[in-house]
Amino acid sequence: MREALFLVVAAVILFSILLGLVRVVFGNEPVDRMMAAQLLGTGGVGVLVALAAATGEAVLVDVALVFAALASVTVVAFIHRIWRVGEGPRDD
């Protein structure tokens, strides 16, 4: 019963990831797309943790931690690129 609940949670998170993927493809601004990409990373970590709880595989938690660390690095790289290109905050 408990495993089924974790699998349902994982399915709901996967649906959220699908909606975020639509936003990545059809986002208006680069920042919108980056935030949707962050949703994909966070959702992926959530799915891995839920699957680790459902199956008892501790290695999935390790993979989730690596994904979380990579997601923070991508945000830093994105911000660095935006400010180098000159698309940073505007003084309107």
Secondary structure as UniProt FT lines:
FT   HELIX           2..26
FT   HELIX           30..55
FT   HELIX           59..85
//
